[in-house]
């Protein structure tokens, strides 16, 4: 994304905790993929919070609420 020779980059370590809540999400059950589908849908909504996302904004789903609960970032 950035050329390290042109920009001085700071190196960060940390952790960010997101909370994703959803309501009325229809998911098929009985074939072992229920959790995977829910996790994928939640992760997609988290990704859509970024202004640089390559995920089409049309995937924004109003049934989901994404919050940043905690962040611990150090350099």
Secondary structure by P-SEA (a helix, b strand, c coil): cccccccbbbbbbbbbbbbbbbcbbbbbcccccaaaaaaaaaaaaaaacccccccccccccccbbbbbcbbbbcc
